[in-house]
């Protein structure tokens, strides 16, 4: 398992222009790749470093498949660009003009970055935070577009590719079983999906620009004056900005921790607040508003957790439950929710 000492951290920080003594050093997050492969050299470790001068920092150590020094430097440059244009985000530090450097530490090669630690992490989302977050995302999109800024990296929320929110492909992989249960129903679902997808593809060839890629409660913080800031550009890459806006809005409305008063109605309230905040800063076009019901229907219909429940019904031989899920899926495809602006 990858380890690092205070002395090594202090040496790294000197490279990044900070000579203060390391007073404390704690882990914030670690990916335990060695559980699956004891011989792996993959690393993701995020640490908080307290300096004797009182300044807290975040030092990240990374060596992961498909992650390069060029990508991390580009992600950091994007964070710096946003900060220069008024977006609240932690200061990232450079060593010899680069925001990321390779280090050989205790038998591991790792890429290291250094940034300020920011307090005020958002623990629960309410309507006010959602609206501010939507506005924040819109400003970030405007900055990326105006600067023609790009980060050549895959993102989590491209609806035309494998993504973290939904999967028609996982549903389609069950074709043989589902067709044997009700071929007419399965064929109707796939036909309706294709019709909606063709509507969504209208923006497929629009320019792609850099996006933070993971607007979530655990990557947001609030300053003393109520401003919402964003950190962690680990999933930063290029996306069609409209796709990013809608996918992030649904993500915010479905998979965060929410204020207690929103229990049972969080999706409707948070989705509307987020999109209104975004629309105020970067107005949606008429065509984008018209396509929203199609994209929302696809995402909600083939929501990964629900598709997994369908697959589990198949694996456990519960044919009636699987058929019920198909009926729910068909109904969702016909329920076209208007953009709640």
C-alpha positions in Angstrom: 0.0 0.0 0.0 1.2 3.4 -0.9 2.5 5.5 2.0 4.2 8.9 2.3 6.0 10.5 5.2 5.8 14.1 6.6 9.4 14.6 5.5 8.5 13.6 1.9 5.5 15.9 1.9 7.6 18.8 3.2 10.1 18.2 0.4 7.4 18.2 -2.2 5.9 21.4 -0.8 9.3 23.1 -1.1 9.2 22.3 -4.8 5.8 24.1 -4.9 7.3 27.1 -3.2 6.2 26.5 0.5 9.0 26.2 3.0 7.0 26.1 6.2 7.3 23.1 8.5 4.6 20.4 8.2 2.7 20.4 11.5 0.1 17.8 10.8 -0.7 15.3 8.0 -4.0 13.4 7.7 -5.7 11.3 5.0 -8.9 12.6 3.6 -9.6 9.9 1.0 -7.9 6.8 -0.3 -8.8 4.3 -3.1 -7.8 0.8 -2.0 -6.8 -0.6 -5.3 -4.7 -3.3 -3.6 -7.8 -5.1 -2.3 -8.4 -6.3 -5.9 -4.8 -6.6 -6.8 -2.1 -6.8 -4.1 0.6 -6.1 -6.6 -1.0 -3.0 -8.1 0.8 0.3 -8.3 -2.4 2.3 -8.8 -2.8 5.1 -6.3 -5.4 7.7 -5.4 -4.7 9.4 -2.1 -5.9 12.8 -1.0 -4.3 14.3 2.1 -4.7 17.4 4.3 -1.5 19.0 5.3 -1.3 21.6 8.1 1.7 23.9 8.0 3.3 25.5 11.0 2.3 28.9 9.6 -1.3 27.8 10.0 -2.0 27.4 6.3 -3.9 24.1 5.4 -3.3 22.5 2.0 -4.6 19.5 0.1 -1.9 17.3 -1.5 -3.1 14.7 -4.0 -1.1 11.6 -5.0 -2.3 9.8 -8.1 -1.3 7.0 -10.5 -4.3 5.6 -12.3 -5.0 4.1 -15.7 -5.6 6.6 -18.4 -4.6 9.5 -16.2 -1.6 11.4 -17.5 0.5 14.4 -16.4 -0.9 16.3 -19.4 -4.5 15.7 -18.3 -3.9 16.7 -14.7 -2.1 19.9 -15.8 -4.9 20.8 -18.1 -7.5 20.2 -15.4 -5.5 22.4 -13.0 -5.2 25.1 -15.7 -8.9 25.0 -16.1 -9.4 25.4 -12.3 -7.0 28.4 -12.4 -8.9 29.9 -15.4 -12.2 29.7 -13.5 -10.6 31.4 -10.5 -9.2 34.2 -12.6 -12.7 34.9 -13.9 -14.3 35.0 -10.5 -15.4 31.5 -9.8 -14.8 30.5 -6.2 -12.3 27.6 -6.3 -9.2 26.7 -4.3 -5.9 28.1 -5.4 -3.8 25.5 -7.2 0.0 25.8 -6.9 2.7 25.3 -9.5 6.3 24.0 -9.4 8.5 25.3 -12.3 5.4 26.4 -14.2 3.6 23.1 -13.9 0.7 22.2 -11.6 1.5 18.5 -11.5 4.8 16.6 -11.1 5.9 13.0 -11.0 7.5 11.7 -7.8 9.0 8.4 -7.0 8.0 7.6 -3.4 8.5 4.4 -1.5 8.4 2.2 -4.6 5.5 4.0 -6.3 5.5 6.6 -9.1 2.8 9.2 -8.4 1.6 12.4 -9.8 1.3 15.1 -7.1 -0.7 18.3 -7.0 -1.0 20.9 -4.3 -3.9 23.3 -3.6 -5.5 25.2 -0.8 -7.8 23.4 1.7 -11.2 25.1 1.8 -13.6 24.8 4.7 -17.4 24.9 4.4 -18.0 21.7 2.5 -21.7 21.4 1.5 -23.2 18.5 3.5 -26.8 18.7 2.3 -28.5 20.4 -0.7 -31.5 22.6 -0.4 -33.3 24.7 -3.0 -31.1 27.8 -2.4 -27.9 25.8 -2.8 -29.2 24.1 -5.9 -30.1 27.4 -7.5 -26.7 28.8 -6.8 -25.0 25.7 -8.0 -26.9 25.9 -11.3 -25.8 29.5 -11.7 -22.2 28.5 -10.9 -22.2 25.7 -13.5 -23.6 28.2 -16.1 -20.8 30.7 -15.4 -18.2 27.9 -15.7 -19.7 26.9 -19.0 -19.5 30.5 -20.2 -15.9 30.9 -19.2 -14.9 27.6 -20.9 -16.7 28.5 -24.1 -15.4 32.1 -24.2 -11.8 30.9 -23.7 -12.2 28.0 -26.0 -10.7 25.8 -23.3 -10.4 22.1 -23.6 -9.3 19.1 -21.5 -8.9 15.9 -23.5 -10.4 13.5 -21.0 -13.6 11.4 -20.8 -16.4 12.7 -18.6 -18.9 10.9 -16.3 -22.1 12.4 -17.8 -22.1 12.3 -21.6 -25.5 10.8 -22.4 -24.4 9.5 -25.8 -21.7 7.4 -24.2 -21.4 5.0 -21.2 -22.1 7.2 -18.2 -22.7 7.0 -14.5 -26.4 7.9 -14.5 -28.2 5.5 -16.8 -27.6 2.6 -19.2 -29.8 1.5 -22.0 -27.0 -0.9 -23.0 -27.4 -2.8 -19.7 -31.1 -3.1 -20.4 -30.5 -4.2 -24.0 -28.0 -6.9 -22.9 -31.0 -8.7 -21.4 -32.8 -8.8 -24.8 -33.1 -12.6 -25.0 -34.8 -13.0 -21.6 -36.9 -9.9 -21.9 -38.1 -10.8 -25.4 -39.1 -14.3 -24.2 -41.2 -12.7 -21.4 -43.0 -10.2 -23.7 -41.5 -9.5 -27.1 -44.0 -6.9 -28.1 -43.3 -4.9 -24.9 -39.6 -5.2 -25.3 -39.7 -4.1 -29.0 -41.9 -1.1 -28.1 -39.5 0.0 -25.4 -36.5 -0.2 -27.8 -38.4 1.6 -30.5 -39.5 4.4 -28.2 -35.9 4.8 -26.8 -34.5 5.1 -30.3 -37.0 7.8 -31.2 -36.1 9.8 -28.1 -32.4 9.3 -28.6 -32.6 10.7 -32.1 -34.1 13.9 -30.7 -31.3 14.1 -28.1 -28.6 13.6 -30.8 -29.5 17.0 -32.3 -26.7 18.5 -30.2 -24.2 15.7 -30.8 -22.0 17.7 -33.1 -21.9 20.9 -31.1 -18.5 22.0 -29.9 -17.3 20.4 -26.7 -15.6 22.5 -24.0 -14.0 21.8 -20.6 -16.4 21.0 -17.7 -15.7 20.3 -14.1 -17.6 17.0 -14.6 -18.7 16.2 -11.1 -20.8 18.9 -9.5 -21.9 17.2 -6.3 -22.4 18.0 -2.7 -19.0 16.5 -1.7 -17.3 18.7 -4.3 -19.0 22.0 -3.3 -18.3 24.4 -0.4 -19.9 27.6 0.8 -18.0 30.7 1.9 -19.0 32.9 4.9 -20.9 35.2 2.5 -22.9 32.4 1.0 -21.0 32.0 -2.2 -20.9 28.5 -3.6 -17.4 27.2 -4.6 -16.2 24.1 -6.3 -13.2 21.9 -5.9 -11.9 18.5 -7.2 -11.4 18.5 -11.0 -10.6 14.9 -11.1 -13.4 14.2 -13.6 -12.8 17.3 -15.6 -13.0 16.8 -19.4 -14.7 18.0 -22.5 -18.5 17.7 -23.0 -21.3 19.3 -25.0 -22.3 22.0 -22.5 -26.1 21.4 -22.8 -25.6 17.7 -22.1 -23.4 18.5 -19.1 -26.0 21.0 -17.8 -29.0 18.6 -17.9 -27.1 15.5 -16.7 -25.5 17.5 -13.8 -29.0 18.9 -12.9 -30.5 15.4 -12.7 -27.5 14.2 -10.7 -28.0 17.0 -8.3 -31.7 16.3 -8.0 -31.4 12.6 -7.4 -28.1 11.5 -5.8 -27.2 14.1 -3.2 -27.9 14.4 0.5 -30.8 16.7 1.0 -32.2 19.0 3.6 -34.7 17.2 5.8 -37.6 19.5 4.8 -37.3 18.2 1.2 -38.0 14.6 2.1 -40.1 13.0 -0.6 -40.1 16.0 -2.9 -36.5 16.7 -3.4 -36.2 15.8 -7.1 -38.9 18.2 -8.3 -37.6 21.1 -6.1 -33.9 20.6 -6.7 -34.2 20.1 -10.4 -36.3 23.2 -10.9 -34.0 25.3 -8.7 -30.9 24.1 -10.4 -32.2 24.7 -13.9 -33.6 28.1 -13.0 -30.2 29.2 -11.6 -28.5 27.9 -14.8 -31.0 29.6 -17.1 -30.6 32.9 -15.4 -26.9 33.0 -16.2 -26.9 31.1 -19.5 -30.4 31.0 -21.0 -31.6 27.8 -22.6 -32.6 28.0 -26.2 -36.1 27.1 -27.4 -34.6 23.9 -29.0 -32.8 22.9 -25.8 -36.0 23.4 -23.8 -37.9 21.2 -26.3 -35.3 18.4 -26.2 -35.2 18.3 -22.4 -38.3 16.0 -22.0 -36.6 13.4 -24.3 -33.3 13.4 -22.5 -35.0 13.4 -19.1 -37.2 10.4 -20.2 -34.1 8.4 -21.2 -32.2 9.1 -18.1 -35.1 8.4 -15.7 -36.2 5.3 -17.7 -32.9 3.6 -17.8 -31.6 4.9 -14.4 -28.8 2.5 -13.5 -30.1 1.5 -10.1 -33.5 0.6 -11.6 -32.0 -1.3 -14.5 -29.9 -3.2 -11.9 -33.1 -4.1 -10.0 -34.6 -5.5 -13.3 -31.4 -7.5 -13.9 -31.5 -8.8 -10.3 -35.1 -10.0 -10.9 -33.9 -11.9 -14.0 -31.0 -13.5 -12.2 -33.2 -14.6 -9.3 -35.8 -16.1 -11.6 -38.6 -13.6 -10.7 -40.2 -13.4 -14.1 -43.3 -11.5 -12.8 -41.1 -8.8 -11.2 -39.0 -8.5 -14.4 -42.2 -8.0 -16.4 -43.4 -5.4 -14.0 -40.2 -3.5 -14.4 -40.6 -3.6 -18.2 -44.1 -2.1 -17.8 -42.7 0.7 -15.6 -40.0 1.3 -18.1 -42.5 1.6 -21.0 -44.6 4.0 -18.9 -41.6 6.2 -18.1 -40.7 6.5 -21.8 -44.1 8.0 -22.4 -44.0 10.5 -19.5 -42.3 13.5 -21.1 -41.5 16.0 -18.3 -41.3 19.6 -19.4 -38.2 21.6 -18.3 -39.2 23.1 -14.9 -38.2 26.7 -15.5 
